[in-house]
Amino acid sequence: MNLAMWGRALRGIPRLSKEEWRALDPIARWLVATRAAVLVMTFTSAAIAGLLAWRDGRFDAGLWTLMTLGLLLAHATNNLLNDATDYVKGVDRDNYFRAQYGPQPLEHGLMSMRELLWYAAITGGSALLIGSYLVAVRGRLALGLLALGAFFVLCYTWPLKYIGLGEIAVIIVWGPLMIGGGYYVVTGRWDWNVVIAGLPHALGATAVIFGKHIDKLADDRARGIHTLPVLLGERNARGVAMAIAGLQYVTVGYLIVTGYFTPALLVVLLAMPTLLLLIGVLRRPRPTSMPADYRADVWPLWFSAFAFLHTRRFGLLFLLGLLLDLLWRRWL
């Protein structure tokens, strides 16, 4: 059991040799193969749903725990299937972008297709079992949410990402589906205000994937993968990415003005320095080679790395704001 590697895999996407991979325990391999570091965005969605349920006096710890675990396992399954799909289609060959910033288990010979599919089957099967139980508890709407989630898990990489719908899928999944749906599973009540309240975080997740797709725009275009940045072109895509990040703050402002949030949510303004850093980066084309003062373990991620930095900071402050909002309503 290598706890140090667990920590590395949860903080970033470690690059490993075959020898290092063979020395890992099964959990560490699963964390690396599923790109567990990005699962923090899914956990944040579940946490937002839980805090809003708590604020409304409808929190159920057991259902929240199962919902959160199910979402994390579903996201992990999606990452595994993404790698399998891209490998079969030959996308990751010839030092493609995905194979540069972290281990692609199949392309780098760390796992066989059989092994990866076993990982995906066990992970996805566990998510499905949890989802089936939650459907039994909550009924027909929960079944619809489960079916929609399964659709995105199976179809995000192909065909959605190939036809400019991947970014739209991210907004739907990390907002209405995870936060609105998660709130429903925990409370038994659908609330459109919760869906709107989840948009700031969903926009942050979308900014990350948008940045990643700009980073690999040339490679995607050459391989016939028509992500939204490929369709828009790099300059326009950079502008859209700035707008997406800025809309996170606009949405929070709207929710404060309408009274759904108290001014406690203004704490998210503390993330503005990272927003300004991101905007400054997005105003210029991506460097053709790694800058001298840039972290080698992050390159070739560029726009996506800065977007992730901002999204993580904003997400943590958003959660803090929700806690402060709860205390504000109870004691002020």
TORKOLRO-525304 format. One record per residue (C-alpha): residue number from 0; residue in three letters; x, y, z. Coordinates in pm, 1 decimal, padded with zeros to 6 digits. Example, Ala and Ser with C-alpha at 12.3 -4.5 7.8 and 13.67 -1.06 7.14 Angstrom:
2
+-----+------+----------+----------+----------+
!  nr ! rest !        x !        y !        z !
+-----+------+----------+----------+----------+
!   0 !  ALA !  01230.0 ! -00450.0 !  00780.0 !
!   1 !  SER !  01367.0 ! -00106.0 !  00714.0 !
+-----+------+----------+----------+----------+
REM end
This chain:
332
+-----+------+----------+----------+----------+
!  nr ! rest !        x !        y !        z !
+-----+------+----------+----------+----------+
!   0 !  MET !  00000.0 !  00000.0 !  00000.0 !
!   1 !  ASN !  00157.9 !  00324.5 ! -00120.3 !
!   2 !  LEU ! -00018.8 !  00610.5 !  00058.1 !
!   3 !  ALA !  00226.3 !  00864.8 ! -00084.3 !
!   4 !  MET !  00121.6 !  00769.4 ! -00437.3 !
!   5 !  TRP ! -00245.6 !  00792.3 ! -00338.5 !
!   6 !  GLY ! -00177.7 !  01151.0 ! -00237.8 !
!   7 !  ARG !  00009.3 !  01226.2 ! -00561.1 !
!   8 !  ALA ! -00272.3 !  01082.3 ! -00770.5 !
!   9 !  LEU ! -00531.8 !  01288.1 ! -00583.6 !
!  10 !  ARG ! -00333.2 !  01611.8 ! -00619.5 !
!  11 !  GLY ! -00228.3 !  01575.2 ! -00983.8 !
!  12 !  ILE ! -00173.2 !  01330.1 ! -01270.2 !
!  13 !  PRO !  00163.3 !  01162.6 ! -01202.1 !
!  14 !  ARG !  00380.1 !  01044.6 ! -01489.4 !
!  15 !  LEU !  00504.4 !  00690.9 ! -01430.8 !
!  16 !  SER !  00738.4 !  00442.7 ! -01592.9 !
!  17 !  LYS !  00629.3 !  00082.7 ! -01640.7 !
!  18 !  GLU !  00849.3 ! -00018.1 ! -01348.8 !
!  19 !  GLU !  00686.2 !  00239.7 ! -01121.2 !
!  20 !  TRP !  00342.1 !  00128.1 ! -01237.6 !
!  21 !  ARG !  00413.3 ! -00237.4 ! -01156.2 !
!  22 !  ALA !  00514.2 ! -00138.0 ! -00802.7 !
!  23 !  LEU !  00177.6 !  00028.6 ! -00733.5 !
!  24 !  ASP ! -00097.5 ! -00129.6 ! -00526.7 !
!  25 !  PRO ! -00441.7 ! -00179.2 ! -00693.4 !
!  26 !  ILE ! -00592.5 !  00133.4 ! -00536.0 !
!  27 !  ALA ! -00303.7 !  00352.9 ! -00652.4 !
!  28 !  ARG ! -00338.0 !  00208.0 ! -01003.5 !
!  29 !  TRP ! -00710.6 !  00283.6 ! -00999.7 !
!  30 !  LEU ! -00648.8 !  00641.1 ! -00883.5 !
!  31 !  VAL ! -00391.2 !  00700.9 ! -01157.2 !
!  32 !  ALA ! -00592.0 !  00529.5 ! -01432.1 !
!  33 !  THR ! -00910.9 !  00720.1 ! -01348.9 !
!  34 !  ARG ! -00730.1 !  01056.5 ! -01323.0 !
!  35 !  ALA ! -00862.0 !  01091.3 ! -00970.3 !
!  36 !  ALA ! -00728.9 !  01446.7 ! -00931.3 !
!  37 !  VAL ! -01009.2 !  01583.4 ! -01147.8 !
!  38 !  LEU ! -01276.7 !  01404.8 ! -00944.0 !
!  39 !  VAL ! -01259.6 !  01700.2 ! -00702.9 !
!  40 !  MET ! -01495.8 !  01887.3 ! -00937.7 !
!  41 !  THR ! -01752.5 !  01610.7 ! -00901.7 !
!  42 !  PHE ! -01712.2 !  01602.3 ! -00524.7 !
!  43 !  THR ! -01770.3 !  01979.1 ! -00520.4 !
!  44 !  SER ! -02098.4 !  01932.4 ! -00709.5 !
!  45 !  ALA ! -02211.3 !  01673.9 ! -00455.2 !
!  46 !  ALA ! -02103.5 !  01898.2 ! -00167.7 !
!  47 !  ILE ! -02302.5 !  02192.1 ! -00309.4 !
!  48 !  ALA ! -02613.0 !  01973.8 ! -00338.6 !
!  49 !  GLY ! -02563.7 !  01855.1 !  00018.9 !
!  50 !  LEU ! -02513.8 !  02202.9 !  00163.1 !
!  51 !  LEU ! -02825.0 !  02335.3 ! -00012.3 !
!  52 !  ALA ! -03023.8 !  02039.3 !  00123.6 !
!  53 !  TRP ! -02887.4 !  02109.9 !  00472.2 !
!  54 !  ARG ! -02977.4 !  02477.3 !  00439.4 !
!  55 !  ASP ! -03335.2 !  02377.3 !  00353.7 !
!  56 !  GLY ! -03358.7 !  02139.0 !  00650.7 !
!  57 !  ARG ! -03383.2 !  01830.2 !  00429.2 !
!  58 !  PHE ! -03034.0 !  01680.7 !  00454.8 !
!  59 !  ASP ! -03004.1 !  01301.2 !  00474.2 !
!  60 !  ALA ! -02645.8 !  01194.5 !  00547.5 !
!  61 !  GLY ! -02690.6 !  00837.4 !  00424.1 !
!  62 !  LEU ! -02843.8 !  00932.8 !  00091.2 !
!  63 !  TRP ! -02589.6 !  01210.7 !  00041.8 !
!  64 !  THR ! -02298.8 !  00971.1 !  00101.6 !
!  65 !  LEU ! -02435.6 !  00718.0 ! -00146.2 !
!  66 !  MET ! -02512.5 !  00987.6 ! -00403.0 !
!  67 !  THR ! -02161.6 !  01131.7 ! -00371.7 !
!  68 !  LEU ! -01993.3 !  00792.5 ! -00402.1 !
!  69 !  GLY ! -02209.0 !  00704.7 ! -00702.8 !
!  70 !  LEU ! -02120.5 !  01029.4 ! -00882.0 !
!  71 !  LEU ! -01747.3 !  00985.4 ! -00816.0 !
!  72 !  LEU ! -01756.6 !  00627.4 ! -00946.3 !
!  73 !  ALA ! -01955.3 !  00733.6 ! -01254.4 !
!  74 !  HIS ! -01702.2 !  01008.6 ! -01333.8 !
!  75 !  ALA ! -01415.3 !  00763.5 ! -01285.6 !
!  76 !  THR ! -01587.1 !  00517.3 ! -01519.9 !
!  77 !  ASN ! -01622.5 !  00789.8 ! -01781.0 !
!  78 !  ASN ! -01248.9 !  00865.8 ! -01763.1 !
!  79 !  LEU ! -01162.0 !  00498.4 ! -01809.1 !
!  80 !  LEU ! -01399.7 !  00460.7 ! -02104.5 !
!  81 !  ASN ! -01264.7 !  00783.3 ! -02257.2 !
!  82 !  ASP ! -00916.4 !  00632.1 ! -02267.6 !
!  83 !  ALA ! -01047.1 !  00302.9 ! -02406.5 !
!  84 !  THR ! -01246.6 !  00477.0 ! -02680.5 !
!  85 !  ASP ! -00962.1 !  00706.7 ! -02783.8 !
!  86 !  TYR ! -00718.4 !  00414.6 ! -02787.7 !
!  87 !  VAL ! -00944.8 !  00204.2 ! -03011.1 !
!  88 !  LYS ! -00993.2 !  00498.3 ! -03248.3 !
!  89 !  GLY ! -00617.1 !  00558.1 ! -03254.9 !
!  90 !  VAL ! -00651.7 !  00912.0 ! -03121.4 !
!  91 !  ASP ! -00373.7 !  00885.6 ! -02861.5 !
!  92 !  ARG ! -00105.7 !  00757.1 ! -03098.3 !
!  93 !  ASP !  00196.8 !  00955.3 ! -03216.9 !
!  94 !  ASN !  00246.8 !  01143.6 ! -02890.0 !
!  95 !  TYR ! -00103.3 !  01292.7 ! -02890.4 !
!  96 !  PHE ! -00181.5 !  01557.9 ! -02629.9 !
!  97 !  ARG ! -00354.8 !  01322.4 ! -02384.3 !
!  98 !  ALA ! -00052.9 !  01091.9 ! -02379.6 !
!  99 !  GLN !  00183.0 !  01378.6 ! -02292.7 !
! 100 !  TYR !  00037.9 !  01525.7 ! -01973.4 !
! 101 !  GLY ! -00014.2 !  01197.9 ! -01789.2 !
! 102 !  PRO ! -00013.9 !  00821.7 ! -01830.4 !
! 103 !  GLN ! -00259.5 !  00686.0 ! -02083.0 !
! 104 !  PRO ! -00265.3 !  00327.8 ! -01946.8 !
! 105 !  LEU ! -00334.1 !  00162.0 ! -02281.9 !
! 106 !  GLU ! -00116.9 !  00376.5 ! -02507.5 !
! 107 !  HIS !  00177.6 !  00355.7 ! -02265.1 !
! 108 !  GLY !  00144.0 ! -00019.3 ! -02218.6 !
! 109 !  LEU !  00065.0 ! -00000.1 ! -01847.1 !
! 110 !  MET ! -00258.0 ! -00195.9 ! -01880.5 !
! 111 !  SER ! -00412.3 ! -00428.2 ! -02134.5 !
! 112 !  MET ! -00754.8 ! -00351.3 ! -02277.7 !
! 113 !  ARG ! -00890.3 ! -00645.1 ! -02079.7 !
! 114 !  GLU ! -00755.5 ! -00500.9 ! -01753.9 !
! 115 !  LEU ! -00887.7 ! -00152.7 ! -01823.8 !
! 116 !  LEU ! -01232.2 ! -00285.7 ! -01912.1 !
! 117 !  TRP ! -01236.1 ! -00484.5 ! -01587.5 !
! 118 !  TYR ! -01157.9 ! -00164.0 ! -01399.5 !
! 119 !  ALA ! -01437.4 !  00011.9 ! -01588.2 !
! 120 !  ALA ! -01683.3 ! -00272.9 ! -01532.0 !
! 121 !  ILE ! -01621.3 ! -00289.9 ! -01157.9 !
! 122 !  THR ! -01624.7 !  00089.3 ! -01118.8 !
! 123 !  GLY ! -01927.8 !  00140.9 ! -01340.6 !
! 124 !  GLY ! -02107.8 ! -00158.5 ! -01194.3 !
! 125 !  SER ! -02061.6 ! -00018.3 ! -00844.3 !
! 126 !  ALA ! -02199.1 !  00317.9 ! -00958.5 !
! 127 !  LEU ! -02497.3 !  00142.3 ! -01117.8 !
! 128 !  LEU ! -02571.8 ! -00055.3 ! -00801.6 !
! 129 !  ILE ! -02572.3 !  00262.9 ! -00595.5 !
! 130 !  GLY ! -02786.0 !  00437.0 ! -00855.9 !
! 131 !  SER ! -03034.8 !  00148.5 ! -00860.1 !
! 132 !  TYR ! -03076.7 !  00171.8 ! -00484.2 !
! 133 !  LEU ! -03134.8 !  00547.3 ! -00504.4 !
! 134 !  VAL ! -03393.8 !  00489.8 ! -00779.8 !
! 135 !  ALA ! -03571.9 !  00243.3 ! -00551.2 !
! 136 !  VAL ! -03579.6 !  00511.2 ! -00281.3 !
! 137 !  ARG ! -03675.0 !  00811.4 ! -00497.5 !
! 138 !  GLY ! -03866.7 !  00663.9 ! -00790.0 !
! 139 !  ARG ! -03925.5 !  00760.5 ! -01151.3 !
! 140 !  LEU ! -03745.5 !  01094.9 ! -01166.1 !
! 141 !  ALA ! -03435.6 !  00936.7 ! -01013.1 !
! 142 !  LEU ! -03453.3 !  00670.7 ! -01285.0 !
! 143 !  GLY ! -03456.0 !  00942.1 ! -01550.4 !
! 144 !  LEU ! -03156.5 !  01109.9 ! -01389.3 !
! 145 !  LEU ! -02971.9 !  00776.4 ! -01375.3 !
! 146 !  ALA ! -03047.1 !  00709.9 ! -01743.5 !
! 147 !  LEU ! -02928.5 !  01057.1 ! -01842.1 !
! 148 !  GLY ! -02610.0 !  01012.7 ! -01640.5 !
! 149 !  ALA ! -02543.6 !  00675.5 ! -01803.4 !
! 150 !  PHE ! -02591.1 !  00835.5 ! -02145.8 !
! 151 !  PHE ! -02325.7 !  01097.6 ! -02076.1 !
! 152 !  VAL ! -02084.8 !  00841.3 ! -01927.0 !
! 153 !  LEU ! -02109.5 !  00625.0 ! -02237.7 !
! 154 !  CYS ! -02142.0 !  00891.5 ! -02507.4 !
! 155 !  TYR ! -01932.3 !  01189.8 ! -02398.3 !
! 156 !  THR ! -01610.5 !  01089.2 ! -02576.5 !
! 157 !  TRP ! -01798.4 !  00963.8 ! -02882.9 !
! 158 !  PRO ! -02003.1 !  01101.9 ! -03040.0 !
! 159 !  LEU ! -02068.7 !  01415.1 ! -02828.3 !
! 160 !  LYS ! -01710.9 !  01544.9 ! -02809.9 !
! 161 !  TYR ! -01666.2 !  01483.6 ! -03182.4 !
! 162 !  ILE ! -01960.3 !  01704.2 ! -03283.5 !
! 163 !  GLY ! -01911.2 !  02008.9 ! -03060.1 !
! 164 !  LEU ! -02147.8 !  01895.8 ! -02785.2 !
! 165 !  GLY ! -01893.7 !  01785.3 ! -02524.2 !
! 166 !  GLU ! -01874.1 !  02127.4 ! -02359.5 !
! 167 !  ILE ! -02255.1 !  02155.1 ! -02345.6 !
! 168 !  ALA ! -02263.3 !  01811.6 ! -02184.7 !
! 169 !  VAL ! -02025.8 !  01930.2 ! -01911.3 !
! 170 !  ILE ! -02256.2 !  02220.6 ! -01819.7 !
! 171 !  ILE ! -02553.4 !  01983.9 ! -01800.2 !
! 172 !  VAL ! -02370.0 !  01715.0 ! -01602.3 !
! 173 !  TRP ! -02191.5 !  01930.5 ! -01342.5 !
! 174 !  GLY ! -02492.4 !  02157.8 ! -01290.0 !
! 175 !  PRO ! -02850.3 !  02035.9 ! -01338.7 !
! 176 !  LEU ! -02764.9 !  01665.7 ! -01329.8 !
! 177 !  MET ! -02519.6 !  01646.7 ! -01038.9 !
! 178 !  ILE ! -02633.1 !  01941.7 ! -00827.1 !
! 179 !  GLY ! -03002.6 !  01959.6 ! -00914.5 !
! 180 !  GLY ! -03029.8 !  01582.1 ! -00932.8 !
! 181 !  GLY ! -02815.6 !  01531.3 ! -00624.7 !
! 182 !  TYR ! -03037.2 !  01769.7 ! -00428.2 !
! 183 !  TYR ! -03342.5 !  01575.9 ! -00543.2 !
! 184 !  VAL ! -03194.8 !  01241.6 ! -00438.9 !
! 185 !  VAL ! -03108.5 !  01376.1 ! -00092.8 !
! 186 !  THR ! -03432.2 !  01567.0 ! -00032.4 !
! 187 !  GLY ! -03694.9 !  01407.0 ! -00255.4 !
! 188 !  ARG ! -03773.9 !  01750.9 ! -00401.9 !
! 189 !  TRP ! -03682.0 !  01904.1 ! -00738.2 !
! 190 !  ASP ! -03599.6 !  02275.7 ! -00714.2 !
! 191 !  TRP ! -03510.9 !  02488.1 ! -01018.7 !
! 192 !  ASN ! -03350.0 !  02745.7 ! -00791.6 !
! 193 !  VAL ! -03099.4 !  02476.6 ! -00692.6 !
! 194 !  VAL ! -03027.8 !  02410.8 ! -01060.0 !
! 195 !  ILE ! -02951.9 !  02781.6 ! -01113.2 !
! 196 !  ALA ! -02747.3 !  02788.7 ! -00791.6 !
! 197 !  GLY ! -02533.5 !  02508.6 ! -00932.4 !
! 198 !  LEU ! -02447.2 !  02697.4 ! -01250.3 !
! 199 !  PRO ! -02144.2 !  02886.5 ! -01109.5 !
! 200 !  HIS ! -01969.4 !  02556.4 ! -01037.6 !
! 201 !  ALA ! -02087.5 !  02398.0 ! -01364.6 !
! 202 !  LEU ! -01943.4 !  02694.2 ! -01555.2 !
! 203 !  GLY ! -01611.7 !  02642.1 ! -01374.5 !
! 204 !  ALA ! -01595.8 !  02277.6 ! -01483.0 !
! 205 !  THR ! -01682.5 !  02387.2 ! -01836.5 !
! 206 !  ALA ! -01402.6 !  02645.6 ! -01833.8 !
! 207 !  VAL ! -01155.4 !  02368.1 ! -01750.4 !
! 208 !  ILE ! -01268.3 !  02140.4 ! -02033.2 !
! 209 !  PHE ! -01286.0 !  02440.1 ! -02269.8 !
! 210 !  GLY ! -00927.9 !  02529.4 ! -02181.8 !
! 211 !  LYS ! -00817.1 !  02172.1 ! -02237.7 !
! 212 !  HIS ! -00983.0 !  02161.5 ! -02578.5 !
! 213 !  ILE ! -00812.4 !  02489.2 ! -02677.3 !
! 214 !  ASP ! -00479.4 !  02344.6 ! -02561.4 !
! 215 !  LYS ! -00515.6 !  02051.1 ! -02799.7 !
! 216 !  LEU ! -00709.5 !  02228.9 ! -03072.0 !
! 217 !  ALA ! -00456.0 !  02160.5 ! -03348.9 !
! 218 !  ASP ! -00427.3 !  01792.3 ! -03262.1 !
! 219 !  ASP ! -00804.7 !  01751.7 ! -03242.4 !
! 220 !  ARG ! -00857.8 !  01925.9 ! -03575.0 !
! 221 !  ALA ! -00601.6 !  01698.5 ! -03740.2 !
! 222 !  ARG ! -00784.7 !  01392.2 ! -03605.5 !
! 223 !  GLY ! -01132.9 !  01504.8 ! -03705.4 !
! 224 !  ILE ! -01246.5 !  01574.1 ! -03346.9 !
! 225 !  HIS ! -01471.4 !  01877.6 ! -03377.8 !
! 226 !  THR ! -01480.5 !  02014.1 ! -03023.9 !
! 227 !  LEU ! -01641.6 !  02354.3 ! -02979.5 !
! 228 !  PRO ! -01300.3 !  02531.8 ! -02975.4 !
! 229 !  VAL ! -01214.0 !  02358.6 ! -03305.1 !
! 230 !  LEU ! -01539.6 !  02485.7 ! -03455.4 !
! 231 !  LEU ! -01490.8 !  02837.3 ! -03315.1 !
! 232 !  GLY ! -01118.0 !  02873.6 ! -03380.5 !
! 233 !  GLU ! -00860.0 !  02948.0 ! -03112.1 !
! 234 !  ARG ! -00911.7 !  03323.4 ! -03080.5 !
! 235 !  ASN ! -01289.8 !  03301.9 ! -03051.0 !
! 236 !  ALA ! -01260.6 !  03003.5 ! -02817.1 !
! 237 !  ARG ! -01031.1 !  03198.9 ! -02586.2 !
! 238 !  GLY ! -01292.3 !  03474.6 ! -02573.3 !
! 239 !  VAL ! -01567.3 !  03228.0 ! -02491.6 !
! 240 !  ALA ! -01354.0 !  03074.8 ! -02216.0 !
! 241 !  MET ! -01310.5 !  03420.3 ! -02058.2 !
! 242 !  ALA ! -01686.0 !  03476.6 ! -02074.5 !
! 243 !  ILE ! -01757.6 !  03138.7 ! -01914.0 !
! 244 !  ALA ! -01526.8 !  03213.1 ! -01620.1 !
! 245 !  GLY ! -01671.5 !  03562.5 ! -01578.3 !
! 246 !  LEU ! -02028.1 !  03430.0 ! -01580.9 !
! 247 !  GLN ! -01952.4 !  03238.9 ! -01262.6 !
! 248 !  TYR ! -01943.3 !  03569.9 ! -01075.4 !
! 249 !  VAL ! -02239.3 !  03715.7 ! -01265.9 !
! 250 !  THR ! -02453.5 !  03416.1 ! -01169.7 !
! 251 !  VAL ! -02356.0 !  03445.6 ! -00803.9 !
! 252 !  GLY ! -02446.0 !  03815.8 ! -00817.8 !
! 253 !  TYR ! -02785.9 !  03733.2 ! -00968.0 !
! 254 !  LEU ! -02856.9 !  03478.9 ! -00693.4 !
! 255 !  ILE ! -02765.3 !  03735.3 ! -00425.9 !
! 256 !  VAL ! -02980.8 !  04009.3 ! -00583.0 !
! 257 !  THR ! -03280.7 !  03775.3 ! -00608.0 !
! 258 !  GLY ! -03238.7 !  03675.4 ! -00243.1 !
! 259 !  TYR ! -03164.5 !  03307.4 ! -00300.0 !
! 260 !  PHE ! -02817.0 !  03365.6 ! -00153.4 !
! 261 !  THR ! -02723.7 !  03612.8 !  00117.2 !
! 262 !  PRO ! -02424.7 !  03847.3 !  00064.2 !
! 263 !  ALA ! -02214.7 !  03578.6 !  00236.0 !
! 264 !  LEU ! -02152.8 !  03438.6 ! -00112.9 !
! 265 !  LEU ! -01950.2 !  03747.7 ! -00198.3 !
! 266 !  VAL ! -01661.3 !  03553.6 ! -00045.5 !
! 267 !  VAL ! -01610.3 !  03408.1 ! -00396.1 !
! 268 !  LEU ! -01462.4 !  03745.7 ! -00491.8 !
! 269 !  LEU ! -01147.0 !  03628.1 ! -00315.9 !
! 270 !  ALA ! -01094.3 !  03406.3 ! -00622.6 !
! 271 !  MET ! -01069.5 !  03714.8 ! -00846.5 !
! 272 !  PRO ! -00685.6 !  03715.8 ! -00853.3 !
! 273 !  THR ! -00690.8 !  03371.4 ! -01016.3 !
! 274 !  LEU ! -00963.7 !  03489.0 ! -01255.3 !
! 275 !  LEU ! -00750.2 !  03785.5 ! -01360.1 !
! 276 !  LEU ! -00453.1 !  03551.5 ! -01403.4 !
! 277 !  LEU ! -00665.1 !  03321.5 ! -01621.0 !
! 278 !  ILE ! -00796.1 !  03610.5 ! -01830.6 !
! 279 !  GLY ! -00443.1 !  03741.7 ! -01878.0 !
! 280 !  VAL ! -00334.2 !  03400.9 ! -02006.9 !
! 281 !  LEU ! -00639.8 !  03364.7 ! -02232.1 !
! 282 !  ARG ! -00574.8 !  03701.9 ! -02396.7 !
! 283 !  ARG ! -00267.5 !  03558.9 ! -02570.4 !
! 284 !  PRO ! -00223.1 !  03253.2 ! -02794.7 !
! 285 !  ARG ! -00089.1 !  02936.1 ! -02636.3 !
! 286 !  PRO !  00294.3 !  02917.9 ! -02632.8 !
! 287 !  THR !  00436.3 !  02682.4 ! -02893.8 !
! 288 !  SER !  00688.0 !  02547.8 ! -02642.2 !
! 289 !  MET !  00706.8 !  02530.5 ! -02264.5 !
! 290 !  PRO !  00806.3 !  02865.3 ! -02105.1 !
! 291 !  ALA !  01131.3 !  02852.3 ! -01907.1 !
! 292 !  ASP !  00957.6 !  02929.0 ! -01576.3 !
! 293 !  TYR !  00670.5 !  02680.9 ! -01626.2 !
! 294 !  ARG !  00631.2 !  02351.7 ! -01440.3 !
! 295 !  ALA !  00747.4 !  02062.5 ! -01657.6 !
! 296 !  ASP !  00509.3 !  01821.4 ! -01483.0 !
! 297 !  VAL !  00212.2 !  02032.4 ! -01596.1 !
! 298 !  TRP !  00308.3 !  02102.4 ! -01958.1 !
! 299 !  PRO !  00157.9 !  02067.4 ! -02222.8 !
! 300 !  LEU ! -00150.1 !  02171.6 ! -02023.8 !
! 301 !  TRP ! -00170.6 !  02550.5 ! -02045.2 !
! 302 !  PHE ! -00513.1 !  02715.6 ! -02059.9 !
! 303 !  SER ! -00667.5 !  02418.4 ! -01881.8 !
! 304 !  ALA ! -00409.5 !  02436.3 ! -01601.9 !
! 305 !  PHE ! -00488.7 !  02801.5 ! -01527.8 !
! 306 !  ALA ! -00862.4 !  02732.2 ! -01562.2 !
! 307 !  PHE ! -00833.6 !  02444.4 ! -01315.1 !
! 308 !  LEU ! -00646.6 !  02667.5 ! -01070.0 !
! 309 !  HIS ! -00927.3 !  02923.4 ! -01084.1 !
! 310 !  THR ! -01205.8 !  02663.8 ! -01073.2 !
! 311 !  ARG ! -01055.3 !  02492.6 ! -00769.7 !
! 312 !  ARG ! -01014.3 !  02824.7 ! -00585.4 !
! 313 !  PHE ! -01362.4 !  02943.2 ! -00681.7 !
! 314 !  GLY ! -01516.9 !  02607.8 ! -00588.8 !
! 315 !  LEU ! -01364.4 !  02603.5 ! -00240.5 !
! 316 !  LEU ! -01473.8 !  02962.0 ! -00176.8 !
! 317 !  PHE ! -01819.9 !  02883.1 ! -00312.9 !
! 318 !  LEU ! -01851.0 !  02599.8 ! -00060.9 !
! 319 !  LEU ! -01728.6 !  02831.3 !  00214.0 !
! 320 !  GLY ! -01985.7 !  03087.2 !  00102.0 !
! 321 !  LEU ! -02263.1 !  02829.7 !  00127.7 !
! 322 !  LEU ! -02157.7 !  02748.8 !  00484.4 !
! 323 !  LEU ! -02149.5 !  03119.6 !  00571.8 !
! 324 !  ASP ! -02486.7 !  03164.2 !  00401.0 !
! 325 !  LEU ! -02630.7 !  02893.1 !  00621.5 !
! 326 !  LEU ! -02491.9 !  03051.5 !  00937.1 !
! 327 !  TRP ! -02610.9 !  03396.2 !  00822.8 !
! 328 !  ARG ! -02968.8 !  03271.7 !  00787.5 !
! 329 !  ARG ! -02969.2 !  03100.0 !  01126.5 !
! 330 !  TRP ! -02805.7 !  03362.0 !  01343.3 !
! 331 !  LEU ! -02848.6 !  03700.2 !  01172.6 !
+-----+------+----------+----------+----------+
REM end
